[in-house]
C-alpha cells in the first residue's frame, strides 16, 4: 500500500468516525451542533479532495513547467 492510499484511508476512516459519533450521541440537538458536525465532515471531505488533486497533479501534471 502506497503512502497516498494510506493517507486517504485514514482521512476517510476519521470522517466516518465523526459522522457515526454524531448520529450515535447527539449533544444538544440544536442548529449550532448540526452546523458544527456538518462542518467537520465537510472539512475532512475538503482535505480528501486536496489530497486527490495533489496526487492527480503529481501523476498526470505537466512536467515541463
Buried (B, 14 or more C-beta within 10 A) or exposed (E): EEEBEEBBEEBEEBBEEBBEEBEEEEEEEEEEEEEEBEEBBEEBEEBBEEBEEEBEEEEEEEEEE
